Amino acid sequence: MLIIFKNKGILTPVYLFASIIGTAILYGELIRYIKETSECDYNLKILLGFGFLIAGLWTYLTREDFVKRDGVKIKVDIENSLFFISMKTWAYIFMGVGILFLLLALISFIFGIKIL
């Protein structure tokens, strides 16, 4: 598989993977601590929603490069992209997908409809 990236763009899937795995571990620990065994359809959607939101925020906050000169941070104009899509756009995509998953979980919870 060919992955086309420039500079820090390769970190975009790493942020997504780490966010989803971290959210899954946190969710598992919370369930074990609460000792609640509820198998609901919307649990996976909530997990993915928060994972994508965290990945989007993380990608957005680390999209730019800075160099420190004389104690002052200076922004460097370097293109960071994955598959010719900038990290800023990936951040918006991740946040949009995260919001979509959370809305689907909310609809599943309120109306009892199985979506995805």
N, CA, C and O atoms as a MOPAC input file, in Angstrom:
PM7 MOZYME 1SCF
protein

 N      0.83800 1    -1.16900 1     0.00000 1
 C      0.00000 1     0.00000 1     0.00000 1
 C      0.88900 1     1.24000 1     0.00000 1
 O      1.86200 1     1.31700 1     0.75000 1
 N      0.55200 1     2.18900 1    -0.83000 1
 C      1.31500 1     3.40800 1    -0.98400 1
 C      0.68200 1     4.51700 1    -0.16200 1
 O     -0.50100 1     4.82100 1    -0.31500 1
 N      1.47600 1     5.11600 1     0.70700 1
 C      1.00700 1     6.22700 1     1.52200 1
 C      1.75700 1     7.47300 1     1.07900 1
 O      2.98100 1     7.54000 1     1.19400 1
 N      1.02600 1     8.45800 1     0.57300 1
 C      1.62000 1     9.69000 1     0.08700 1
 C      1.48200 1    10.74200 1     1.18300 1
 O      0.37100 1    11.08400 1     1.58800 1
 N      2.61600 1    11.25100 1     1.65700 1
 C      2.57400 1    12.24200 1     2.72100 1
 C      3.71500 1    13.22500 1     2.54900 1
 O      4.70400 1    12.94000 1     1.87300 1
 N      3.56500 1    14.38600 1     3.16900 1
 C      4.62100 1    15.38600 1     3.24000 1
 C      4.80800 1    15.77100 1     4.69900 1
 O      3.84600 1    16.08100 1     5.40100 1
 N      6.04700 1    15.74600 1     5.13900 1
 C      6.45100 1    16.16700 1     6.47600 1
 C      5.65400 1    15.46900 1     7.57500 1
 O      5.72700 1    14.24600 1     7.68900 1
 N      4.89400 1    16.20900 1     8.39200 1
 C      4.17700 1    15.61300 1     9.52200 1
 C      2.85500 1    14.97500 1     9.12200 1
 O      2.11500 1    14.52900 1     9.99900 1
 N      2.53100 1    14.91500 1     7.85300 1
 C      1.27200 1    14.33800 1     7.40900 1
 C      1.13000 1    12.87300 1     7.76200 1
 O      0.01300 1    12.37500 1     7.90200 1
 N      2.25700 1    12.16900 1     7.90800 1
 C      2.21900 1    10.74400 1     8.25800 1
 C      1.66600 1    10.53900 1     9.66900 1
 O      1.22600 1     9.43900 1    10.00400 1
 N      1.68300 1    11.58700 1    10.49800 1
 C      1.17900 1    11.46100 1    11.86500 1
 C     -0.34800 1    11.46400 1    11.93800 1
 O     -0.91700 1    11.11600 1    12.97200 1
 N     -1.00800 1    11.85200 1    10.85900 1
 C     -2.47000 1    11.91000 1    10.86200 1
 C     -3.10700 1    10.56000 1    11.18600 1
 O     -3.94300 1    10.50600 1    12.08700 1
 N     -2.75800 1     9.45700 1    10.49600 1
 C     -3.35500 1     8.17100 1    10.89200 1
 C     -2.88400 1     7.69500 1    12.26200 1
 O     -3.59800 1     6.96000 1    12.94400 1
 N     -1.68500 1     8.11200 1    12.66700 1
 C     -1.19100 1     7.74300 1    14.00200 1
 C     -2.05700 1     8.40200 1    15.06600 1
 O     -2.41800 1     7.76400 1    16.05500 1
 N     -2.39400 1     9.68300 1    14.87000 1
 C     -3.27400 1    10.38100 1    15.80800 1
 C     -4.63000 1     9.69800 1    15.89500 1
 O     -5.17600 1     9.52300 1    16.98500 1
 N     -5.17200 1     9.31300 1    14.74600 1
 C     -6.48300 1     8.65400 1    14.72500 1
 C     -6.43600 1     7.31600 1    15.45800 1
 O     -7.29400 1     7.03100 1    16.29300 1
 N     -5.43800 1     6.49900 1    15.14500 1
 C     -5.30500 1     5.18500 1    15.77700 1
 C     -5.10800 1     5.32600 1    17.28200 1
 O     -5.75900 1     4.62700 1    18.05800 1
 N     -4.21400 1     6.22400 1    17.70200 1
 C     -3.94200 1     6.39700 1    19.13200 1
 C     -5.16300 1     6.92500 1    19.86800 1
 O     -5.41700 1     6.52800 1    21.00600 1
 N     -5.91900 1     7.80900 1    19.24100 1
 C     -7.11500 1     8.36000 1    19.89400 1
 C     -8.19700 1     7.30900 1    20.07800 1
 O     -8.81100 1     7.22200 1    21.14200 1
 N     -8.42900 1     6.51600 1    19.04900 1
 C     -9.47200 1     5.48400 1    19.14900 1
 C     -9.06800 1     4.39300 1    20.13800 1
 O     -9.89200 1     3.94400 1    20.93500 1
 N     -7.80900 1     3.96400 1    20.09200 1
 C     -7.33400 1     2.94600 1    21.04300 1
 C     -7.37400 1     3.49400 1    22.46900 1
 O     -7.79800 1     2.79200 1    23.38700 1
 N     -6.94000 1     4.73500 1    22.66400 1
 C     -6.97500 1     5.34300 1    23.99800 1
 C     -8.38600 1     5.47300 1    24.53300 1
 O     -8.63300 1     5.22600 1    25.71300 1
 N     -9.31900 1     5.86100 1    23.66400 1
 C    -10.71400 1     5.97000 1    24.07700 1
 C    -11.28700 1     4.59600 1    24.41800 1
 O    -12.05800 1     4.46400 1    25.36900 1
 N    -10.91400 1     3.57200 1    23.64400 1
 C    -11.40200 1     2.21500 1    23.91600 1
 C    -10.85900 1     1.70000 1    25.25000 1
 O    -11.59200 1     1.06600 1    26.01000 1
 N     -9.60200 1     1.96200 1    25.53700 1
 C     -9.01800 1     1.53600 1    26.82000 1
 C     -9.70000 1     2.25300 1    27.97600 1
 O    -10.03400 1     1.63100 1    28.98400 1
 N     -9.90800 1     3.56400 1    27.83400 1
 C    -10.57900 1     4.32800 1    28.87800 1
 C    -12.00600 1     3.83600 1    29.08700 1
 O    -12.45700 1     3.70900 1    30.22600 1
 N    -12.71300 1     3.56200 1    28.00800 1
 C    -14.07700 1     3.04600 1    28.09300 1
 C    -14.09800 1     1.68600 1    28.80000 1
 O    -14.95500 1     1.44300 1    29.64900 1
 N    -13.16100 1     0.80300 1    28.45200 1
 C    -13.08900 1    -0.51000 1    29.09600 1
 C    -12.81900 1    -0.40600 1    30.58500 1
 O    -13.40600 1    -1.13500 1    31.38500 1
 N    -11.91800 1     0.51600 1    30.95700 1
 C    -11.62000 1     0.69300 1    32.37500 1
 C    -12.81300 1     1.28500 1    33.12600 1
 O    -13.09100 1     0.89300 1    34.25900 1
 N    -13.51100 1     2.21900 1    32.50200 1
 C    -14.69200 1     2.78400 1    33.16000 1
 C    -15.77700 1     1.73900 1    33.35200 1
 O    -16.40700 1     1.69200 1    34.40800 1
 N    -16.00300 1     0.90500 1    32.35500 1
 C    -17.01400 1    -0.15000 1    32.46800 1
 C    -16.61500 1    -1.14500 1    33.56100 1
 O    -17.45900 1    -1.59600 1    34.33500 1
 N    -15.32200 1    -1.48400 1    33.61800 1
 C    -14.86900 1    -2.42900 1    34.64800 1
 C    -14.98900 1    -1.80600 1    36.03800 1
 O    -15.32500 1    -2.50300 1    36.99600 1
 N    -14.72000 1    -0.50800 1    36.16200 1
 C    -14.81300 1     0.16400 1    37.44900 1
 C    -16.26600 1     0.27900 1    37.90100 1
 O    -16.57400 1     0.08400 1    39.07700 1
 N    -17.14900 1     0.59500 1    36.97100 1
 C    -18.56300 1     0.75300 1    37.29900 1
 C    -19.23800 1    -0.60900 1    37.45800 1
 O    -20.27300 1    -0.72400 1    38.11300 1
 N    -18.63800 1    -1.64500 1    36.84900 1
 C    -19.16700 1    -3.01000 1    36.86600 1
 C    -20.55200 1    -3.07200 1    36.22100 1
 O    -21.45300 1    -3.75900 1    36.70300 1
 N    -20.69100 1    -2.35300 1    35.14600 1
 C    -21.94900 1    -2.35100 1    34.40300 1
 C    -21.72100 1    -3.12200 1    33.10800 1
 O    -20.77000 1    -2.85100 1    32.37500 1
 N    -22.57000 1    -4.05300 1    32.83800 1
 C    -22.42400 1    -4.84100 1    31.61000 1
 C    -23.63200 1    -4.58900 1    30.71900 1
 O    -24.52800 1    -5.42700 1    30.61200 1
 N    -23.64200 1    -3.45100 1    30.09600 1
 C    -24.74200 1    -3.13000 1    29.18800 1
 C    -24.24300 1    -3.24300 1    27.76100 1
 O    -23.31300 1    -2.54100 1    27.36500 1
 N    -24.84200 1    -4.10000 1    27.01000 1
 C    -24.49400 1    -4.28700 1    25.60100 1
 C    -25.48000 1    -3.49500 1    24.76600 1
 O    -26.51900 1    -4.01900 1    24.36400 1
 N    -25.16600 1    -2.24700 1    24.50400 1
 C    -26.04100 1    -1.39100 1    23.72700 1
 C    -25.44800 1    -1.18000 1    22.34900 1
 O    -24.23500 1    -1.27700 1    22.16100 1
 N    -26.30700 1    -0.89300 1    21.39100 1
 C    -25.88300 1    -0.67500 1    20.02000 1
 C    -25.12800 1     0.63500 1    19.87200 1
 O    -24.28300 1     0.75300 1    18.98400 1
 N    -25.40600 1     1.61200 1    20.70700 1
 C    -24.81300 1     2.92900 1    20.54300 1
 C    -23.47400 1     3.08700 1    21.25400 1
 O    -22.84700 1     4.13700 1    21.11500 1
 N    -23.00900 1     2.09600 1    22.00800 1
 C    -21.72000 1     2.20500 1    22.70600 1
 C    -20.55500 1     2.35800 1    21.73700 1
 O    -19.66900 1     3.18000 1    21.97000 1
 N    -20.53600 1     1.58300 1    20.65500 1
 C    -19.45900 1     1.67200 1    19.67400 1
 C    -19.48700 1     3.02200 1    18.96700 1
 O    -18.43300 1     3.58500 1    18.67200 1
 N    -20.66500 1     3.54200 1    18.69600 1
 C    -20.77200 1     4.84900 1    18.04200 1
 C    -20.23500 1     5.95600 1    18.94800 1
 O    -19.55700 1     6.86800 1    18.47500 1
 N    -20.52700 1     5.88400 1    20.22300 1
 C    -20.01900 1     6.87800 1    21.17100 1
 C    -18.49800 1     6.78500 1    21.25900 1
 O    -17.80600 1     7.80300 1    21.26500 1
 N    -17.98900 1     5.56800 1    21.32600 1
 C    -16.54700 1     5.35000 1    21.39300 1
 C    -15.85400 1     5.92300 1    20.16300 1
 O    -14.86800 1     6.65000 1    20.28600 1
 N    -16.36600 1     5.60000 1    18.97400 1
 C    -15.76800 1     6.11200 1    17.74100 1
 C    -15.94800 1     7.62300 1    17.62600 1
 O    -15.05700 1     8.31800 1    17.13700 1
 N    -17.08300 1     8.13100 1    18.06800 1
 C    -17.32700 1     9.57000 1    18.01700 1
 C    -16.30200 1    10.35300 1    18.81900 1
 O    -15.70900 1    11.31000 1    18.31900 1
 N    -16.09600 1     9.94200 1    20.06600 1
 C    -15.10500 1    10.63400 1    20.89200 1
 C    -13.68100 1    10.40100 1    20.37900 1
 O    -12.84600 1    11.30200 1    20.46100 1
 N    -13.39300 1     9.20900 1    19.85200 1
 C    -12.08000 1     8.94400 1    19.27900 1
 C    -11.77500 1     9.85100 1    18.09600 1
 O    -10.67800 1    10.40000 1    17.99900 1
 N    -12.74500 1    10.01100 1    17.19200 1
 C    -12.55600 1    10.88700 1    16.04200 1
 C    -12.46600 1    12.35300 1    16.47100 1
 O    -11.67900 1    13.10800 1    15.90100 1
 N    -13.25400 1    12.76900 1    17.46000 1
 C    -13.16700 1    14.15300 1    17.93600 1
 C    -11.80100 1    14.45900 1    18.54200 1
 O    -11.23200 1    15.52200 1    18.29200 1
 N    -11.27900 1    13.53500 1    19.33300 1
 C     -9.95700 1    13.72700 1    19.93100 1
 C     -8.88600 1    13.75900 1    18.85000 1
 O     -7.96900 1    14.57900 1    18.90800 1
 N     -8.99400 1    12.86800 1    17.85700 1
 C     -8.02400 1    12.85900 1    16.75700 1
 C     -8.09400 1    14.14800 1    15.95700 1
 O     -7.06000 1    14.67400 1    15.54700 1
 N     -9.29600 1    14.66800 1    15.72800 1
 C     -9.43700 1    15.92100 1    15.01000 1
 C     -8.83100 1    17.09000 1    15.75600 1
 O     -8.15000 1    17.92500 1    15.16000 1
 N     -9.07300 1    17.15800 1    17.05600 1
 C     -8.49400 1    18.22100 1    17.87000 1
 C     -6.97800 1    18.12200 1    17.91300 1
 O     -6.28300 1    19.13100 1    17.78800 1
 N     -6.46700 1    16.92000 1    18.08900 1
 C     -5.02700 1    16.68100 1    18.13800 1
 C     -4.37200 1    17.06100 1    16.80400 1
 O     -3.31700 1    17.69500 1    16.78900 1
 N     -4.99200 1    16.67900 1    15.69900 1
 C     -4.46400 1    17.00800 1    14.38000 1
 C     -4.49900 1    18.51200 1    14.14800 1
 O     -3.55500 1    19.07500 1    13.59500 1
 N     -5.57500 1    19.16400 1    14.56300 1
 C     -5.69800 1    20.60500 1    14.37700 1
 C     -4.63600 1    21.36300 1    15.18100 1
 O     -4.05300 1    22.33000 1    14.69000 1
 N     -4.39200 1    20.92300 1    16.40400 1
 C     -3.43700 1    21.62800 1    17.25500 1
 C     -1.98400 1    21.41600 1    16.83200 1
 O     -1.13200 1    22.24200 1    17.16200 1
 N     -1.67800 1    20.34600 1    16.11900 1
 C     -0.29800 1    20.05700 1    15.71800 1
 C     -0.07300 1    20.23400 1    14.22300 1
 O      0.88900 1    19.68600 1    13.68400 1
 N     -0.93000 1    20.98100 1    13.54000 1
 C     -0.84400 1    21.09800 1    12.07900 1
 C      0.27000 1    22.02000 1    11.61500 1
 O      0.69800 1    21.90900 1    10.46600 1
 N      0.75400 1    22.91100 1    12.44100 1
 C      1.75900 1    23.88600 1    12.03300 1
 C      3.09700 1    23.59000 1    12.69800 1
 O      3.16500 1    22.96300 1    13.75500 1
 N      4.16300 1    24.06200 1    12.04500 1
 C      5.52000 1    23.89000 1    12.56300 1
 C      6.05600 1    25.22500 1    13.04800 1
 O      5.79700 1    26.26900 1    12.45000 1
 N      6.80300 1    25.17700 1    14.13600 1
 C      7.40100 1    26.38200 1    14.69800 1
 C      8.88000 1    26.14500 1    14.93900 1
 O      9.30600 1    25.02600 1    15.22300 1
 N      9.65700 1    27.21600 1    14.82100 1
 C     11.08400 1    27.18900 1    15.11800 1
 C     11.33700 1    28.25600 1    16.16900 1
 O     10.77200 1    29.34800 1    16.10100 1
 N     12.18600 1    27.94000 1    17.14200 1
 C     12.47600 1    28.88800 1    18.20500 1
 C     13.77400 1    29.62900 1    17.87100 1
 O     14.83900 1    29.02100 1    17.76900 1
 N     13.66700 1    30.94700 1    17.70300 1
 C     14.84000 1    31.78500 1    17.45300 1
 C     14.86600 1    32.90300 1    18.48200 1
 O     13.89700 1    33.64800 1    18.62700 1
 N     15.95700 1    33.01500 1    19.18200 1
 C     16.13800 1    34.04800 1    20.20200 1
 C     15.01000 1    34.04600 1    21.22700 1
 O     14.59200 1    35.10200 1    21.70200 1
 N     14.52400 1    32.86700 1    21.56100 1
 C     13.48400 1    32.72300 1    22.56600 1
 C     12.08000 1    33.00700 1    22.08000 1
 O     11.13800 1    33.00300 1    22.87200 1
 N     11.92200 1    33.25800 1    20.77200 1
 C     10.60700 1    33.55500 1    20.20900 1
 C     10.24400 1    32.47100 1    19.20600 1
 O     11.06100 1    32.09700 1    18.36400 1
 N      9.02200 1    31.96800 1    19.29600 1
 C      8.56100 1    30.95300 1    18.34200 1
 C      8.14900 1    31.63500 1    17.04200 1
 O      7.38400 1    32.59900 1    17.04500 1
 N      8.67000 1    31.11900 1    15.93500 1
 C      8.35300 1    31.64700 1    14.61200 1
 C      7.71700 1    30.52900 1    13.81000 1
 O      8.23500 1    29.41400 1    13.74700 1
 N      6.55800 1    30.85500 1    13.18400 1
 C      5.86400 1    29.86400 1    12.37200 1
 C      6.61700 1    29.65800 1    11.06800 1
 O      7.01900 1    30.61800 1    10.41100 1
 N      6.80600 1    28.38100 1    10.69600 1
 C      7.47900 1    28.01800 1     9.46100 1
 C      6.42200 1    27.53200 1     8.47200 1
 O      5.57800 1    26.70300 1     8.81100 1
 N      6.47700 1    28.05000 1     7.25500 1
 C      5.50600 1    27.64800 1     6.23400 1
 C      5.96700 1    26.36300 1     5.55900 1
 O      6.65300 1    26.39100 1     4.53800 1
 N      5.57700 1    25.23700 1     6.15100 1
 C      5.88100 1    23.91900 1     5.60400 1
 C      4.54800 1    23.21700 1     5.38200 1
 O      3.66600 1    23.25200 1     6.24000 1
 N      4.41200 1    22.58600 1     4.23500 1
 C      3.17500 1    21.87500 1     3.94000 1
 C      3.19600 1    20.49900 1     4.59200 1
 O      4.08200 1    19.68800 1     4.32200 1
 N      2.22500 1    20.24500 1     5.44300 1
 C      2.04000 1    18.94500 1     6.07700 1
 C      0.76700 1    18.34300 1     5.50600 1
 O     -0.32300 1    18.87400 1     5.72300 1
 N      0.89500 1    17.22800 1     4.77100 1
 C     -0.28900 1    16.66400 1     4.12400 1
 C     -0.20800 1    15.14100 1     4.06600 1
 O      0.87100 1    14.55100 1     4.12800 1
 N     -1.37500 1    14.53200 1     3.94600 1
 C     -1.50900 1    13.09100 1     3.75800 1
 C     -2.44500 1    12.88800 1     2.57400 1
 O     -3.56900 1    13.39000 1     2.57800 1
 N     -1.99700 1    12.16700 1     1.57600 1
 C     -2.75500 1    11.95900 1     0.34200 1
 C     -3.19700 1    13.29000 1    -0.26200 1
 O     -4.34200 1    13.43500 1    -0.69000 1
 N     -2.28500 1    14.25900 1    -0.29400 1
 C     -2.49300 1    15.58500 1    -0.87500 1
 C     -3.57300 1    16.39400 1    -0.16600 1
 O     -4.04800 1    17.39100 1    -0.71100 1
 N     -3.96600 1    15.99200 1     1.02400 1
 C     -4.95300 1    16.72600 1     1.82800 1
 C     -4.21900 1    17.25500 1     3.05600 1
 O     -3.56000 1    16.49400 1     3.76400 1
 N     -4.33400 1    18.56400 1     3.31100 1
 C     -3.59800 1    19.17800 1     4.41400 1
 C     -4.10100 1    18.65900 1     5.76600 1
 O     -5.21100 1    18.14000 1     5.88500 1
 N     -3.24900 1    18.81900 1     6.76900 1
 C     -3.61600 1    18.35300 1     8.10900 1
 C     -4.80500 1    19.13600 1     8.67000 1
 O     -5.59900 1    18.59100 1     9.43600 1
 N     -4.93000 1    20.40600 1     8.29500 1
 C     -6.06500 1    21.20000 1     8.74700 1
 C     -7.37500 1    20.61200 1     8.21300 1
 O     -8.37100 1    20.53900 1     8.93200 1
 N     -7.36000 1    20.19600 1     6.94700 1
 C     -8.54900 1    19.59000 1     6.36300 1
 C     -8.84100 1    18.24200 1     7.00700 1
 O    -10.00000 1    17.91400 1     7.26100 1
 N     -7.79100 1    17.45200 1     7.27500 1
 C     -7.99200 1    16.17300 1     7.96200 1
 C     -8.61400 1    16.39100 1     9.33400 1
 O     -9.46000 1    15.60800 1     9.76500 1
 N     -8.19900 1    17.45400 1    10.02400 1
 C     -8.77000 1    17.74500 1    11.34400 1
 C    -10.26700 1    18.00100 1    11.22600 1
 O    -11.04600 1    17.49600 1    12.03400 1
 N    -10.67700 1    18.77900 1    10.22600 1
 C    -12.10400 1    19.03700 1    10.02700 1
 C    -12.85200 1    17.76400 1     9.64300 1
 O    -13.98300 1    17.55300 1    10.08200 1
 N    -12.23300 1    16.91800 1     8.83100 1
 C    -12.86000 1    15.65000 1     8.44400 1
 C    -13.07100 1    14.76800 1     9.67900 1
 O    -14.15300 1    14.21600 1     9.87800 1
 N    -12.02700 1    14.64100 1    10.50600 1
 C    -12.13300 1    13.82100 1    11.72300 1
 C    -13.20800 1    14.36000 1    12.65900 1
 O    -13.99400 1    13.59000 1    13.21100 1
 N    -13.24500 1    15.68900 1    12.84200 1
 C    -14.26000 1    16.26900 1    13.73300 1
 C    -15.66600 1    16.06100 1    13.17500 1
 O    -16.59900 1    15.78300 1    13.92800 1
 N    -15.81600 1    16.19500 1    11.87000 1
 C    -17.12700 1    15.96800 1    11.24900 1
 C    -17.58500 1    14.53600 1    11.40700 1
 O    -18.75200 1    14.29000 1    11.71200 1
 N    -16.68400 1    13.58100 1    11.20500 1
 C    -17.03200 1    12.16500 1    11.36700 1
 C    -17.35000 1    11.86700 1    12.83300 1
 O    -18.26500 1    11.09600 1    13.12400 1
 N    -16.59900 1    12.47400 1    13.75800 1
 C    -16.86800 1    12.28100 1    15.18300 1
 C    -18.24000 1    12.79700 1    15.57900 1
 O    -18.96700 1    12.13400 1    16.31900 1
 N    -18.59500 1    13.97900 1    15.08800 1
 C    -19.91500 1    14.53900 1    15.37300 1
 C    -21.00400 1    13.66900 1    14.75600 1
 O    -22.05400 1    13.46400 1    15.36600 1
 N    -20.76300 1    13.15700 1    13.55500 1
 C    -21.72700 1    12.27300 1    12.89600 1
 C    -21.97100 1    11.00800 1    13.72200 1
 O    -23.11900 1    10.60900 1    13.91400 1
 N    -20.89700 1    10.37200 1    14.21500 1
 C    -21.05300 1     9.17900 1    15.05200 1
 C    -21.80900 1     9.49600 1    16.33400 1
 O    -22.65500 1     8.70700 1    16.75400 1
 N    -21.52500 1    10.63000 1    16.96600 1
 C    -22.23400 1    10.98400 1    18.19200 1
 C    -23.71300 1    11.27000 1    17.92200 1
 O    -24.56900 1    10.91600 1    18.73300 1
 N    -24.01900 1    11.90800 1    16.78700 1
 C    -25.41900 1    12.12900 1    16.42600 1
 C    -26.13900 1    10.81100 1    16.14900 1
 O    -27.29500 1    10.64200 1    16.53800 1
 N    -25.46600 1     9.88200 1    15.48300 1
 C    -26.06700 1     8.56400 1    15.23900 1
 C    -26.33000 1     7.83000 1    16.55100 1
 O    -27.35400 1     7.16300 1    16.69600 1
 N    -25.40700 1     7.95200 1    17.50400 1
 C    -25.61300 1     7.32200 1    18.81300 1
 C    -26.78400 1     7.95800 1    19.53500 1
 O    -27.56800 1     7.26400 1    20.18300 1
 N    -26.91100 1     9.28200 1    19.42700 1
 C    -28.01400 1     9.97400 1    20.06800 1
 C    -29.35500 1     9.57200 1    19.45000 1
 O    -30.33100 1     9.35300 1    20.16700 1
 N    -29.39800 1     9.47600 1    18.13100 1
 C    -30.62200 1     9.04200 1    17.45000 1
 C    -30.96400 1     7.60600 1    17.82600 1
 O    -32.13100 1     7.28400 1    18.05100 1
 N    -29.94900 1     6.73800 1    17.89600 1
 C    -30.18300 1     5.34500 1    18.29400 1
 C    -30.73600 1     5.25700 1    19.71000 1
 O    -31.60800 1     4.43800 1    20.00200 1
 N    -30.21000 1     6.11900 1    20.58800 1
 C    -30.63800 1     6.10000 1    21.98400 1
 C    -32.05800 1     6.64400 1    22.14000 1
 O    -32.88300 1     6.05000 1    22.83600 1
 N    -32.33300 1     7.75600 1    21.50000 1
 C    -33.64000 1     8.41000 1    21.68400 1
 C    -34.76300 1     7.64000 1    21.01000 1
 O    -35.80100 1     7.38900 1    21.62400 1
 N    -34.56700 1     7.26800 1    19.76500 1
 C    -35.64800 1     6.64900 1    19.00100 1
 C    -35.59600 1     5.13400 1    18.96700 1
 O    -36.54600 1     4.50100 1    18.50600 1
 N    -34.52300 1     4.53800 1    19.43800 1
 C    -34.41500 1     3.09800 1    19.44500 1
 C    -34.22800 1     2.50800 1    18.04500 1
 O    -34.55300 1     1.34400 1    17.81400 1
 N    -33.71200 1     3.29700 1    17.12500 1
 C    -33.50200 1     2.85400 1    15.74700 1
 C    -32.06700 1     2.37100 1    15.60500 1
 O    -31.14000 1     3.04000 1    16.06200 1
 N    -31.87700 1     1.22600 1    14.98200 1
 C    -30.52600 1     0.72700 1    14.72000 1
 C    -30.01500 1     1.33900 1    13.42300 1
 O    -30.53100 1     1.05700 1    12.34100 1
 N    -29.00400 1     2.17100 1    13.54800 1
 C    -28.37200 1     2.80000 1    12.38600 1
 C    -26.89400 1     2.38000 1    12.40800 1
 O    -26.19600 1     2.60600 1    13.39600 1
 N    -26.44600 1     1.79600 1    11.36300 1
 C    -25.07500 1     1.27300 1    11.23700 1
 C    -24.86600 1     0.18100 1    12.23500 1
 O    -23.78000 1    -0.39600 1    12.29900 1

